Amino acid sequence: MVRGEEVTFGNFNVNEEFADTVLGMQWMTLRGPATDLYSLTQTPGYLTLKCADKSAKERGVPALVCRRMQHHNFMTKTRMYFNPANSNEKAGLMLFKDETHQLFMAVSQSEEGRTISLIKVGADEDKVISTESLPQDATCFDLGVLSEGTSYEFAYSLDKGETWKTLATGVDASYLSTATAGGFTGTTIALHATSK
């Protein structure tokens, strides 16, 4: 018996090309369809997100497109083209449990220049776990997360995946667990853009 290409249990690989004009059923948004915040037709073959005036911490509909985390051990990566217009805009790859439990690997612009940071989003405050300077003209970023069950490693590439640099390693995965955060809906892997 041969497994179908769309089987997503056990060990599997998925390569999302965003080739359709609508998101597949495996993709979700938060609290609403968010169709005014993303596009699959603006640049065919890419998911385009607007930097919305809502962040994933807030109630309301943010520019966030996600899919469920289905395994404790996994690797995910994405290529992002992003040129922040100001110091408020940031975009990247997020592990999202709820409004107060997130790990956000985000590219942004500061007074010192372009940076990539891993931000631990919390109820009371956000904590920057790691941050690194990027070339000011960098606009193409490969972002990746490796999960080893109890910890995450976050990495990025500036040369389309030829070489990778670790941003943070040994990040405690229990922060996003039901035991720590509560709830029952599980954690998602998200693409997120915000101007807040």
N, C-alpha and C positions, 0 to 999 in steps of 0.2 A: 504494500500500500504506500502510495506516494503522498507526502504532505502537500497541500495546496499552498500557493504563494502567499495567500492572505492569512495563513494560520499564525496566531500570535499567542501560543502557549508553548511551554517547554522552551528550548533554545531556539531563537530566531533572529534574523536580521531584517531590518526595514530601512529602505532608502527612499525618503520622501522627496519627490521631485516637484511637488506643487504644480503639476501639469494640468489639472482640471480647473474649471472656472468657479467651483465651489469646494469648500473644505470637505474632506472625507469624514465619515461618522466617528472616527477615532479621535478627531480634534474637537476641542471644547473651548468656549470662552466663559468668562465669569459674569453671572447675573444678567446676561442679555446677549443678543446675537453679535454685537460689536461690528456690524457690517460697515459702519461709517469709519471704523478705525483700522480696518485691514482691507487689502485687495489682492486678488490672485490674477487680475487682468491688467493692472497698471504696468507691470513688467512681467509678461508671461514666463512661467517657469520659476517664479519667485513669489514668496509671501512678502508683501509690503505692509509694514506697520507704521502708523503715524505716531509721533510722540504725543500721547494724549495728556490732557491736564489732570488725569487721575493716575495714581500709582496703585500697585497691587495691594498696598496697605489699606486703602480706602474702600468704603462702600461705594457703589456705583459700578460702572462698566469701564474697566481699564483696557488699554491696548495690549491684550494678553491672549495668546493662543497656546493651548496646552494639550497634552495627552497623558494618560495615566502611567505612572511608574508601575511596572508589572513584575519586576524582579528586584531582589536585594543586590544582586551582582549584575552590573550592566555597564556599557559604555555608550555614551551619546555624544554626538558632535554636530555642529552646524557651521555654515559659512555665512557671515553677516557683512553687508556693505553698509557703512554708517559714517556720516560726517556731521557730528553734532553742531548745531547752529549757535548754541550758547551754553553757558555753564549749567543750566537747568536740565538740558536734555541728556538722557542716558538710555542705553538699550543693550540687550544681551540675553543670556541664557539664565533661566531661573529654575530652581527647585522650589515648588510652591506647595505648602501644606494648608495654610490659611492666612488670614490677614496679618497675623502676628508671628508666623513661623515660616521664614523664607531664607533661601541662600541665593543671592543675586550676583552673578558675574557680569559686570556692566562696564561698558566703554563710555567715557564721559570727557568733558572738557573742563579744565579748571584754569585758574589764573596762571598756574605754573606750566600748563600745557595739557596735552591729551594723556589720559590715564586709563588703565584697566584695573578694576577693583573687585574683590570678593566682599560682599556686604551681607552680614548676618542681620536680617530684619527681625526686630522684636517688638513686643507690645509697648514697652516704655522708651526704648531707644534702638537705633541701628548702630551696629558695630562694624567697622572696617577690619576685616581679618587680615587682608593683604592688599597692597596696591603697588603698581609699577608704572613708571613713565613709558609712554609710547612715542614713536616718531610723530611729529606734528602733522605730517602729510599722510599718515596711515589711515586708510578707509576700508580695507578688506581685512576681516578678522575671522579666523577659525577658532571656535570656542568648543571646549570639550570637558566632559565630566566622566570620571571613572569611579564606579561604586564597587567597593569590596565588601559590602554587607554592613559593616560597622563604621566605615569611614568613606569619605569622598576625597578625590583628588581633582582639582580644577586646573586646566591648562589652556594655553592659547598658542596660535601660530600666526605669524605675519606674512608668511610666504606660501599661502594656500596649502598648508598641511605638510610641507616638506620637513620642517623642523618645529618642534613643540617646546614651549617653555612652561614649567610648572609655576602656577600662581599661588596655589596653596595645596598642601597635602595633609592627610590625617585629620580632616575636618569631621567632627563627630556627627555621624548620621542619626543618632538618637534624637537630635534636636527636631527632626521632622517626623518623628515617630508618633503614633497614636498614644503611646504610654506617656510621652512628654507633653505633646501638644493637645491631646484629647481629640474629640471628634471621631468620625467613623468613615469619612469619605476617601481617605488615603492621600497620597502625595502625587503631584503631577510634575512633568518636565515641561517648561514653558518658554516661549519666546515673548519678550516683554519690552515695550518702549514707553517712556514717560518723559514729561517735561516738568516733573515735580521732584 
